[in-house]
Amino acid sequence: MEVLNIDAEREELRQIIIKDAYFREKIILSSGKESDYYIDARLVTLSARGAYLCARMILDLVRDDTIDAIGGPTLGADPMVGAVAVLSLQAGNPLNTFIIRKTPKAHGKQQQIEGPPLKEGDHVVLIDDVATTGKAFVQSIDVLTRFGIYVDKAICIVDRGEGAAEAVAVKGCELVSIFDISEIHTTTS
């Protein structure tokens, strides 16, 4: 992986989010709560540069961790897990990735965790694009815990600051955000 200035890359990612994914409008969030702004992170994570920068930031946040895989809840984690896998391989430290379905697949092997098999005792990091209440992270932690898998950390691109950190803390997990909403929201007001 090329050596670049992580601070410059972080600022570039912030600018992309502000320019391409931040919308000032009334919207109903998945939590049912009304908000006066929306972050459509898939406009970032599904772009080539955005996916690359998100993966770089995530890998930087886990560089000193001993983990078996990185993954997260569908749909927020989906674009990022592929980018993380590719960049980790290019960096010489390949990491397997996984995606957690909302419910087990109704056919085939009826799996809820997709990807190279995780095993009991594995340590993983969860990722998601935007965290509001932490519901997707909490549900993912519950699924993984049922299989004896330890979630060491949860990482999001943007934390809206509406309870996600507290919700995952109840599950014994730390939420680490690349950006706090104040870094996105106040710059565009």
C-alpha positions as CSV (number, residue, x, y, z in Angstrom):
1,M,0.0,0.0,0.0
2,E,1.4,3.4,-0.9
3,V,2.5,5.6,1.9
4,L,0.4,8.7,2.1
5,N,-0.3,11.2,4.8
6,I,-3.2,9.7,6.8
7,D,-4.3,13.2,8.0
8,A,-4.5,14.5,4.4
9,E,-6.5,11.4,3.4
10,R,-8.8,11.8,6.4
11,E,-9.4,15.5,5.4
12,E,-10.0,14.4,1.8
13,L,-12.6,11.9,2.9
14,R,-14.3,14.5,5.1
15,Q,-14.6,16.9,2.1
16,I,-16.1,14.1,0.0
17,I,-18.7,13.4,2.6
18,I,-19.6,17.0,2.9
19,K,-19.7,17.6,-0.8
20,D,-21.4,14.4,-2.0
21,A,-23.2,12.7,0.9
22,Y,-24.5,15.4,3.3
23,F,-28.0,16.7,2.7
24,R,-29.8,19.4,4.7
25,E,-33.4,18.2,4.6
26,K,-36.0,16.7,6.8
27,I,-35.8,12.9,6.8
28,I,-37.0,9.9,8.8
29,L,-34.1,7.8,10.0
30,S,-34.1,4.0,10.4
31,S,-34.6,4.6,14.1
32,G,-37.9,6.3,13.3
33,K,-36.6,9.6,14.5
34,E,-36.9,12.8,12.3
35,S,-33.7,14.6,11.4
36,D,-33.0,17.9,9.6
37,Y,-30.0,16.3,7.8
38,Y,-29.1,13.1,6.2
39,I,-25.8,11.4,5.3
40,D,-26.1,9.1,2.4
41,A,-22.8,7.4,3.0
42,R,-23.2,4.9,0.1
43,L,-22.6,7.8,-2.2
44,V,-19.1,7.8,-0.7
45,T,-18.5,4.1,0.0
46,L,-19.6,3.0,-3.4
47,S,-17.3,5.4,-5.2
48,A,-13.8,4.3,-6.0
49,R,-12.0,7.0,-4.1
50,G,-14.4,7.0,-1.2
51,A,-14.2,3.2,-0.8
52,Y,-10.4,3.4,-0.9
53,L,-10.2,6.2,1.7
54,C,-12.7,4.5,4.0
55,A,-10.7,1.3,3.9
56,R,-7.4,3.2,4.5
57,M,-8.9,4.9,7.6
58,I,-10.3,1.6,8.9
59,L,-7.1,-0.3,8.4
60,D,-5.2,2.5,10.2
61,L,-7.6,2.2,13.2
62,V,-6.9,-1.6,13.5
63,R,-3.2,-1.6,12.6
64,D,-2.1,-2.6,16.1
65,D,-5.1,-5.0,16.8
66,T,-4.9,-8.7,16.6
67,I,-8.1,-9.7,14.8
68,D,-9.3,-12.6,12.7
69,A,-11.7,-10.6,10.4
70,I,-13.5,-7.3,9.8
71,G,-17.1,-7.1,8.8
72,G,-20.4,-5.6,9.6
73,P,-24.1,-5.3,9.0
74,T,-25.6,-5.3,5.5
75,L,-26.0,-2.8,3.8
76,G,-23.7,-0.2,5.4
77,A,-20.7,-2.4,5.6
78,D,-21.1,-4.1,2.2
79,P,-19.1,-1.7,0.0
80,M,-16.4,-1.2,2.7
81,V,-15.6,-4.9,3.4
82,G,-14.4,-5.5,-0.2
83,A,-12.1,-2.5,-0.1
84,V,-10.7,-3.4,3.3
85,A,-10.0,-7.0,2.1
86,V,-8.1,-5.8,-1.0
87,L,-6.1,-3.1,0.7
88,S,-5.2,-5.4,3.5
89,L,-3.9,-7.9,1.0
90,Q,-1.9,-5.2,-0.9
91,A,-0.4,-4.1,2.5
92,G,0.8,-7.7,3.1
93,N,-1.5,-8.3,6.0
94,P,-4.6,-10.0,4.5
95,L,-7.8,-9.9,6.5
96,N,-10.9,-11.9,5.8
97,T,-14.1,-10.0,5.8
98,F,-17.8,-10.9,6.5
99,I,-21.3,-9.5,6.2
100,I,-24.1,-10.0,8.6
101,R,-27.6,-10.4,7.2
102,K,-30.5,-8.9,9.0
103,T,-32.1,-12.4,9.2
104,P,-30.7,-15.8,8.2
105,K,-30.9,-16.6,4.5
106,A,-34.1,-18.6,3.8
107,H,-32.5,-21.0,1.4
108,G,-29.2,-22.7,0.8
109,K,-27.1,-23.0,4.0
110,Q,-29.4,-20.5,5.7
111,Q,-26.5,-18.5,7.0
112,Q,-26.7,-15.1,8.7
113,I,-22.9,-14.5,8.6
114,E,-21.6,-14.5,5.0
115,G,-17.9,-14.8,4.1
116,P,-15.0,-17.1,4.9
117,P,-16.1,-19.0,8.0
118,L,-15.6,-17.5,11.4
119,K,-15.1,-19.9,14.3
120,E,-15.8,-19.8,18.0
121,G,-13.2,-17.8,19.8
122,D,-12.3,-15.5,16.8
123,H,-11.9,-11.8,17.4
124,V,-13.4,-9.4,15.0
125,V,-14.0,-5.7,14.3
126,L,-17.3,-4.5,13.1
127,I,-17.7,-1.6,10.6
128,D,-20.6,0.4,9.4
129,D,-21.0,3.6,7.5
130,V,-23.1,5.8,9.8
131,A,-24.0,5.2,13.4
132,T,-27.0,6.8,15.0
133,T,-28.6,4.7,17.8
134,G,-26.2,1.8,17.3
135,K,-29.0,-0.6,16.6
136,A,-27.2,-2.3,13.6
137,F,-24.0,-2.7,15.6
138,V,-25.9,-4.1,18.6
139,Q,-27.8,-6.6,16.5
140,S,-24.5,-7.6,14.8
141,I,-22.8,-8.1,18.2
142,D,-25.7,-10.3,19.3
143,V,-25.4,-12.5,16.2
144,L,-21.7,-12.9,16.6
145,T,-21.9,-13.5,20.3
146,R,-24.3,-16.4,19.7
147,F,-21.5,-18.1,17.7
148,G,-18.8,-17.4,20.4
149,I,-17.2,-14.7,18.4
150,Y,-15.7,-11.7,20.2
151,V,-16.2,-8.2,18.9
152,D,-13.2,-6.1,20.0
153,K,-14.2,-2.8,18.4
154,A,-16.9,-1.2,16.3
155,I,-15.9,1.4,13.7
156,C,-18.1,3.8,11.8
157,I,-17.3,6.5,9.2
158,V,-19.6,9.0,10.9
159,D,-21.1,8.9,14.4
160,R,-24.2,11.1,14.6
161,G,-23.8,11.3,18.3
162,E,-27.3,10.0,19.1
163,G,-26.5,7.0,21.4
164,A,-24.5,4.5,19.3
165,A,-21.4,4.7,21.5
166,E,-23.4,4.1,24.6
167,A,-25.4,1.2,23.0
168,V,-22.3,-0.7,22.0
169,A,-20.6,0.0,25.3
170,V,-23.5,-1.9,27.0
171,K,-22.4,-4.9,24.9
172,G,-18.8,-4.4,26.1
173,C,-17.6,-2.9,22.9
174,E,-16.0,0.5,22.0
175,L,-17.3,2.6,19.2
176,V,-14.6,4.4,17.3
177,S,-15.7,6.9,14.7
178,I,-13.6,8.4,11.9
179,F,-15.7,11.5,12.1
180,D,-17.9,12.9,14.8
181,I,-21.0,14.6,13.3
182,S,-19.7,18.0,14.4
183,E,-16.9,17.6,11.9
184,I,-19.5,17.3,9.1
185,H,-22.6,19.1,10.3
186,T,-21.2,22.4,11.6
187,T,-19.0,23.0,8.5
188,T,-22.1,23.1,6.3
189,S,-24.6,25.0,8.4
